[in-house]
Amino acid sequence: MTIEAPMTSEDELVEKAARIRAALPEGGLFAEKEWRVSPEAFPLSKKEVKSLEKLGELLHRFQKTCDLIYRRSRKGSLPGWIADYLDRGKPQWLLDAGLSSPLTDVVPRVIRPDLILTESGFTATELDSVPGGIGLTAWLGKMYSEVTPDASIVGGTDGLLDGFGSIFPQGEADILVSEESAGYRPEMNWLAEHLDGDWQVHSAEDYEATDRDIYRFFELFDLENISGGKAAGVRAAGGDGFLTPPFKPWLEEKMWSALFYSHPLKDVWRRELRDANWKRLRDLFPRSWIVDPAEVPHHAEIPELGIQDFSELSGFTQTERELVLKLSGFSEKAWGSRSVTIGQDASGEEWSEAVEEAIDSFDVSPFVLQRFHAGKLVEHPWLNPETGTIEYMEGRVRLCPYYFVSSDTGKVSLGGALATICPADKKVLHGMTDAILVPCRLET
């Protein structure tokens, strides 16, 4: 009789990771994309999880305040330069549609910030109004709850599914995915198949509207190529049907982090957010500026940069360039880190070219400048499929919590959180082949 040796700790980790890899839906969850599979969810402290749970309501309030500030600027009760920044490069019909009476006070019902886990807490680099990863994170939450039943997965087994379903009054909807976003169609198909009720994924280009609610998974800059989605959004703006995220392009600009720091708007933010919330957001959002080439008076400087013209950024030394340049929005280059330049990572020539591009594009596609906050180093296991062994990777973490605004109660719930752990030498943290993607769990 053969007596099998007891399974070692590493054997258990290999088996868990292998089960997760083997359970991936046929065709994957992202088109032509892979990631490193880990046997363990990413641990967050009790304090960090509580912070995430409270953050959703705060960000929802922030988005409603952004919408209010924009609408007041368009009406003239706040300075016109606010709307002037946010309207750049956008067709007038789209701006007018977003101000229609059925969309008054309407903001996105899915909220996903990109959070960098730093030594001092979280830094929010941006808010994504049309976030990918919902289906992926839902699948990961279910799988890791099954494979590691003792782990307290943030959001629970079905938090993403329950949360997404709650944003529609009827508990079902059509999900419109564009060709531009086609890489995410597999995860949206999986999501639709596992939600309660009648959920259907459609091509945004060919969609013929019915009386069903709609979830928009396409970018507004691409509307001229998406006749079906465009028609559905126009109908919703006219009061015929419900669509989220709404056709409000100003809410999808990254420059809100810079407007949040604008001194002339300080009292408005504090009044609308309330002082405690304003202070919490000051700790969350990195210092940001809109790259505006307008002339600064001779006796003044751009706050905290010590310059009078953004062209002077080109002369910053590498140690002075703890800064990030990126498009604010409404462009095919404004998502997926396509326009991001990290000052310390770039050569002097590359940085100068990025600065010049940001200044030159101001009239149609403004750029945002942000302080760079480095993520703290962590170590996490992953299964090397070539050797069949567990290895440990040192990396930095981007956290993506998913919040859902209930159509019934208006309350905001945390459905789950995705951790993207990137190799330590990577400055831009996003999904990549050599990143580990796992759900978050409460640390024990």
ZATI-587456 format. One record per residue: residue in three letters; x, y, z of N, C-alpha, C in turn. Coordinates in steps of 0.2 Angstrom, whole numbers, plus 5000, padded with zeros to 4 digits. Layout:
ALAXYZXYZXYZ
...
//
This chain:
MET500449945000500050005000500450065000
THR500350114996500750174995500450225000
ILE500850255004500650305009500850375006
GLU500350415005500450485002500750535007
ALA501250565006501450615010500950675011
PRO500950705017500450755019500650815014
MET500050845012500150905007500450965011
THR501050995008501351045011500951115010
SER501251165013500851225013500951255005
GLU501551245002501651264995501251214991
ASP501151154992500751114988499951134988
GLU499751164994499051184995499051254990
LEU499551294991499551354987499451344979
VAL499851294977499951274970499251244968
GLU498951204972498251174970497751234970
LYS497751274974497251334974497351374968
ALA497951394966498051434960497851394954
ALA498051334954497851294948497151284947
ARG496751274953496051274952495751344949
ILE496051394951495751464949495951464942
ARG496551454940496751454933496251414928
ALA496151354931495751304927495051324926
ALA494751364931494051384931493951444927
LEU494451474924494351534920493851514914
PRO493351554913492851544907493251534901
GLU492951494896493251484890493251544886
GLY493851564883493951624880494151684885
GLY494151664891494451714896493951764898
LEU494151814901493751874904493851944900
PHE494551944898494752004894494951974887
ALA494752004882495051984875495751984875
GLU496051924873496851924872497251954878
LYS496951944884497351974890497451914895
GLU498051914898498151864903498451904909
TRP498451874915498851904921499051844925
ARG499451864930499751814934499251794940
VAL499151724940498651704945498951684952
SER498651714957498851704964498351654968
PRO498651614972498251574976497851614982
GLU498051674983497751714989497551784987
ALA496951804990496751864989497151914992
PHE497151984990497552034993497352055000
PRO497752055005497452075012497452145013
LEU496952175016496852245018496752235026
SER496952285029496852295036496152315037
LYS495952305044495252315046495152395044
LYS495652435046495552505045495452525038
GLU495852485033495852505026495152485023
VAL494952425025494252405023493752455025
LYS493752475031493252525034493252585030
SER493852605028493952665024493652665017
LEU493752605014493452585008492752585008
GLU492452565013491752555014491352625015
LYS491752675018491452745019491652785012
LEU492052765008492252805003491752814997
GLY491352764996490852764991490352824992
GLU490052834998489652884999489952954998
LEU490552965000490953024999491053034992
LEU491252984988491353004981490753014977
HIS490152984979489552994976489353074977
ARG489453094983489353164985489753214981
PHE490353194980490853234976490653234969
GLN490353184966490153184959489553224958
LYS489053224963488453264963488653344964
THR489153354968489453424968489753444962
CYS490153404959490453424952489853434947
ASP489353394947488853414942488453474944
LEU488353494950488053554952488453614950
ILE489153614952489553664950489553674942
TYR489553624938489553634931488953664929
ARG488353644931487753674929487653744932
ARG487853764938487853834940488353874936
SER488853844933489353884929488953904922
ARG488653844920488253864913487753914914
LYS487453914920486853954921487054024923
GLY487754034925487954104927488054114934
SER487854074938487854084945488554064948
LEU488954034944489654024946490054054940
PRO490754064940491054094935491054044928
GLY491054074923490954044916491554004915
TRP492154024917492753984916492753914918
ILE492353894923492353824925492053784919
ALA491453804916491153764911491653774905
ASP491953824904492353834898492953784898
TYR493253764903493753714904493353644902
LEU492853634905492553564904492153554898
ASP492053604894491653604887492153594882
ARG492853604883493253604877493253534873
GLY493253544867493253484862492653444862
LYS492153464865491453424865490953464860
PRO490553424857490053444853489453484857
GLN489253534855488753574858488053534860
TRP487853494855487253454856487353404862
LEU487953374863488053334868488053364875
LEU488353424875488353464881487553484883
ASP487253504878486553524879486053464881
ALA486253404878485853344880485953334887
GLY486553334890486753324897486353364902
LEU486153424899485853474904485053474903
SER484853424899484053414899483753404906
SER483153424906482853414913482753344916
PRO482653294912482653224915483353204918
LEU483953234916484553224919484753264924
THR484353314926484553354932484653314938
ASP485253324941485453284947485653214946
VAL485653194940485753124938486553114938
VAL486853064941487553054941487652984940
PRO488252954938488352884937488152844943
ARG487952784941487752734947488252684948
VAL488752684944489352644946489952694947
ILE490252684952490852734954491452684955
ARG491952704952492652664953493252714953
PRO493452724959494152764959494752714958
ASP495252744955495852714955496252734961
LEU496452684965496752704972497452674972
ILE497952714973498652694974498752674982
LEU498952614983499052604991499752624992
THR499752684997500452714999500552695006
GLU501152715008501352705015500852745020
SER500552795018500052835022499352825021
GLY499152775016498452765015498352765007
PHE497752795005497552784998497652854995
THR497852854988497852914984497452894978
ALA496952934976496452924971496752964965
THR497052924960497252964954496752984949
GLU496152944949495552974945494952934947
LEU494352954945493752924945493552894938
ASP493352834937493152804931492452804931
SER492152834926491352834925491152774921
VAL491552744917491452684913491952634914
PRO491952604920492552564922492452494919
GLY493052464917493152394916493252354922
GLY493252294922493352254927492752234932
ILE492152254930491652234934491552154934
GLY491452124928491352054927491952014930
LEU492552044929493152004931493152004939
THR493052064942493052064949492552024952
ALA491952024949491351974951491551904951
TRP491851884945492151814945492651794950
LEU493151844951493651834956493351824963
GLY492851864964492551864971492251794972
LYS491951774967491551704968492051644968
MET492651654964493151594964493551594970
TYR493751654973494151654979493751634985
SER493151654985492651634990492651554991
GLU492651524985492551454984493251414986
VAL493751444983494351414984494751424991
THR494551484993494851505000494251525005
PRO493851475007493251485010493351525017
ASP493951515020494051555026494251625025
ALA494351645019494451715018493851765018
SER493951825021493351865021493451915015
ILE493151895009493251935003492851995003
VAL493152055002492852115002492252114997
GLY491652135000491052124996490652064996
GLY491052014998490651944999490651904992
THR490351854992490351804986490051844980
ASP489451874981489051904976488951974976
GLY489452014980489352084981489352124974
LEU489752104969489752144963489052124959
LEU488852064959488252044955487652084959
ASP487652084965487052114969487052184968
GLY487652214968487752284967487552314960
PHE487852274955487652294948486952294947
GLY486652234949485852224948485452284951
SER485752314957485352354961485252424958
ILE485652444952485652514950485152524945
PHE484752474943484152474938483552464942
PRO483052504941482352494944482052424943
GLN482152404937481852334935482252274937
GLY482852294939483352234940483652204934
GLU483552234928483852204922483952264917
ALA484352244912484452304907484852274901
ASP484952314896485352294890486052334892
ILE486552294890487252314891487552334884
LEU487652394883487952414876488652414876
VAL489052374872489752374872489952394865
SER490452444865490652474858491252434856
GLU491452444849492052404847492652434850
GLU492652504852493152534855493352494862
SER492852474865492852434872492752364871
ALA492852334865492752264864493152214868
GLY493752234870494152194874493752174881
TYR493352214883492952204889492252164888
ARG492152144882491452114880491452044884
PRO491952004884491951934887491751944895
GLU492051994898491851994905491152024906
MET490852064901490152084902489752034900
ASN489951984895489451924894489451884900
TRP489951874903489951834909489551864915
LEU489551924916489151964920488451954919
ALA488251964913487551964911487251894912
GLU487651844911487451774912487351754919
HIS487651784924487651774931487251814935
LEU486951864932486451914935485751884935
ASP485351894941484651874941484251924936
GLY483851894932483451934928483651924921
ASP483351964916483551964909484052014907
TRP484651994907485152044905485452024898
GLN485552074894485852054887486352104885
VAL486852074882487452114880487352134872
HIS487352194870487252214863487852254860
SER487952254854488352294850488052374851
ALA488452414853488252484854488152514847
GLU488552494842488452524836487852504832
ASP487552444833486952424830486352414834
TYR486352444840485852434845485152474842
GLU484652444843483952474841483652474848
ALA483452534850483252554857482552524858
THR482352494864481752474866481552514872
ASP481052484876480952524882481352494888
ARG481852454887482252424892482752474894
ASP482952474901483552514903484152494900
ILE484652544900485252534897485852544901
TYR486352504901487052514904487552534899
ARG487852594899488252614894488952594895
PHE489252554891489952534891490252554885
PHE490252624883490652654878490752724880
GLU491352754877491552814878491152864874
LEU491052924877490652974874491053014868
PHE491753014868492153034863492053004856
ASP491752934857491652894851490952894848
LEU490552934850489852934849489652934841
GLU490052974838489952974830490052914827
ASN490352864830490452794827489952744830
ILE489552774835489052724838488352744838
SER488052734832487452764830486852734835
GLY486952674837486452644841486452674848
GLY487052674851487152704858487052774858
LYS487152814853487052884853486352894853
ALA485952854849485152864849484852844855
ALA485152794859484852774865485052834870
GLY485552864870485752914875485352974874
VAL485252994868484853054866484053044868
ARG483852974867483152964870483152964877
ALA483652944881483652944888483653024891
ALA484053064887484053134889483453164888
GLY483053144883482353164882481853144887
GLY482053094891481553064896481253004894
ASP481452974888481252904886481752854888
GLY481652824893482052764896482652794900
PHE482952744904483452764908484152734906
LEU484652774906485352754904485852774909
THR486252734911486852754915487452724913
PRO488052754913488152824915487752874910
PRO487552924913487152974909487653014904
PHE487353044899487653084894487853144897
LYS488353144901488653204905489353204904
PRO489653224898490353224897490853254902
TRP490553314905490953344910491153304916
LEU490753254918490853214924491353164922
GLU491653154916492153104914492853144913
GLU492853204916493553234915493953224921
LYS494553214920495053204926495253274929
MET495053324926495253394928494853414935
TRP494353374937494053394943494453394949
SER494953354949495453354954495853414955
ALA495953444949496253514949495753564951
LEU495153564948494653614950494453604958
PHE494553544961494453544968494953584972
TYR495553594969496053634972496053704970
SER495553724966495553794964495353834969
HIS495753884971495653934976494953974976
PRO494853994970494154034969493553984971
LEU493653924970493053874972493053844979
LYS493553864983493653834989493053834993
ASP492753894994492153904998491553864995
VAL491553854989490953824986491053744988
TRP491653714987491753644988491553634996
ARG491853675000491753665007491053675009
ARG490653715006489953725008489553665005
GLU489653644999489253584996489453524999
LEU490053515000490353445003490253435010
ARG490253495014490353505021491053495023
ASP491253525028491953535029492353475030
ALA492053425034492453365036492553325029
ASN492053315025492153285019492653315014
TRP492653385014493153425010493853405012
LYS493953395019494553385022494753315020
ARG494353265020494453195018494653195011
LEU494353225007494553224999495153264998
ARG495353305002496053345001496553295003
ASP496453245007496953195009496953135003
LEU496353135000496353074995496553094988
PHE496453154986496553174979497253214979
PRO497753194974498353224974498353294971
ARG498753334973498753404971498853404963
SER498353444960498253434953498253504950
TRP498353514943498353574940498053564933
ILE497653604930497553604923498053644919
VAL498353614914498853644910498653694906
ASP498553754908498253814905498853854903
PRO498953874896499453914894499353984895
ALA498754004899498554074900499154114903
GLU499254174902499754214905499654224912
VAL500154224917500054234924500354304925
PRO500054344929500254414931501054404933
HIS501354464932502054454934502254444941
HIS501754464945501854464953501654394956
ALA501354354951501054284954501454224951
GLU501254174954501554104952501054054952
ILE501054004948500653944948500753914955
PRO500253904959500253874966500653814966
GLU501153814971501553754973502053734968
LEU502053764962502553744957503153794956
GLY503053854958503553904958503653934951
ILE503253924946503353944939502753994937
GLN502854034932502354074929502054054923
ASP502354004920502153974914502253894914
PHE501753854911501853784911502453764907
SER502653804902503253784898503853774902
GLU503853814908504453804912504553734915
LEU504053694915504053624917504653584914
SER504753604908505253574904505953574907
GLY506053634911506753644914506753604920
PHE506253574923506353534929506853484929
THR507253474934507653414934507253354936
GLN507553294935507253234936506953224943
THR507353254948507153254955506553294956
GLU506453344952505953394953505253374949
ARG505353314945504853294941504453234945
GLU504253244951503853194954503153214952
LEU502953214946502353234943502153194937
VAL501453194936501153154931500753194926
LEU500853194919500453224914500053174911
LYS499353194910498953154907498353194904
LEU498053164899497453194896496853194901
SER496453244901495953254906495353204904
GLY495153204897494653164895494453174888
PHE493853144886493553154879494053144873
SER494453084874494853074868495052994869
GLU495152974863495352894863496052884867
LYS496352934868497052924872496952944879
ALA496352954881496252974888496152914893
TRP496052854891495952804895496552744894
GLY496552704899497052644898497752674898
SER497952724902498552754903498952774896
ARG498552784891498852794884499252864884
SER498952914888499252974887499752994893
VAL499852944898500152964904500952964903
THR501253024906501953024906502153044913
ILE502552994916502753004923503453044923
GLY503553104926504153144925504753104927
GLN504753074932505453044934505552984930
ASP505152954926505252894922505452914915
ALA505352984913505453004907506153034906
SER506453034900507053074899506853144899
GLY507353184899507253254898506953274892
GLU507153244886506853254880506053234880
GLU505953174882505253144883504853194887
TRP505053214892504653254897504553324893
SER505053354890504953414886504353404881
GLU504453354877503953334872503253334875
ALA503153294881502553284884502253354886
VAL502653394889502453464891502253504885
GLU502553504880502353544874501753514871
GLU501653454871500953424869500453444873
ALA500553444880499953464884499753534883
ILE500253584882500153654881499753664874
ASP500053624869499753634862499053614862
SER498853564866498153534865497653564869
PHE497853614873497353644878496753664875
ASP496753694869496053714866495553664865
VAL495753604863495253544862495353494867
SER495953474870495953424874496453434880
PRO496253474885496653494890496953434894
PHE497553444896497953394901497953414908
VAL498053364912498053374919498753364922
LEU499053404926499653384930499553364937
GLN499753314939499653284946500353274949
ARG500353284956500853254960500853184960
PHE501453154959501553084959501653054966
HIS501253004968501352974974501552894973
ALA502052874975502352814974501952764979
GLY501752704976501452654980501952614984
LYS501652594990502152554995502252484992
LEU502852464994503052394991502652344995
VAL502452294992502152234995502452174992
GLU502352114995502552054992501952004992
HIS501851974986501251924985501451864981
PRO501151804983501251744979500951744972
TRP501251704968500851694961501151624959
LEU500751594955500951524952501251534945
ASN501951514945502251514939502051454935
PRO501751464929501451404926501951364922
GLU502551394921503151364917503451314922
THR503551334928503851284933503351244938
GLY502751274938502251244943502451254950
THR502751304951502951324958502651394960
ILE502651404967502451474969503051514970
GLU502951574967503451624968503151684971
TYR503651734974503351794977503651854973
MET503151894972503351954968503352014972
GLU503852054972503852124975503452174970
GLY502952204973502652254968502252304972
ARG501952344968501552404970500852394968
VAL500352424972499652404971499152454969
ARG498752444964498252484962497552454965
LEU497152484969496552454971495952494967
CYS495552454965494952474961494352444965
PRO494052484970493452464973492852484969
TYR492352444968491752454964491152474969
TYR490852534968490252554972489652564967
PHE489052544970488452544966487952584970
VAL487552634966487052674969486452644968
SER486052624973485452584972484852624969
SER484552604965483952634962483352644966
ASP483352604971482752604976482952654982
THR483452644985483652684991484152744990
GLY484452744984484952794983485652784987
LYS485652734991486252714995486752684991
VAL487352694993487952674990488252614993
SER488352564990488652504993489352484989
LEU489752454993490452424990490352354988
GLY490352344982490252274979490852234980
GLY491452254979492052224979492652264977
ALA493252234978493852274976494352234973
LEU494552254967495152224963495752254965
ALA496252204966496952234967497352214961
THR497752254958498152244953498852254956
ILE499252204956499952204959500452204954
CYS500752264952501252264947501952264949
PRO502452234945503152234947503352294950
ALA503852294954504052354958504352404953
ASP504652384948504952434943504452464938
LYS503852454939503352484935503052544939
LYS503052604935502752664938502052674937
VAL501852654931501052654929500752594931
LEU500352594935500052534938499352514935
HIS499352464930498752444927498752374925
GLY498252344922498252274921498752264915
MET499152214916499752194912499852114913
THR500252084908500352014908500751994914
ASP501152034916501552014922501352044929
ALA500652064929500352094935499952034938
ILE499852034945499451994948498752024949
LEU498251994947497552024948497151974953
VAL496952004959496551964964496052014967
PRO495551974970495052014974495452034981
CYS495152084984495352104991495052064996
ARG495352055002495052015008495252055014
LEU494852045019495052065026495652035029
GLU496152065031496752035034496552005041
THR496851945042496651905048497251915053
//
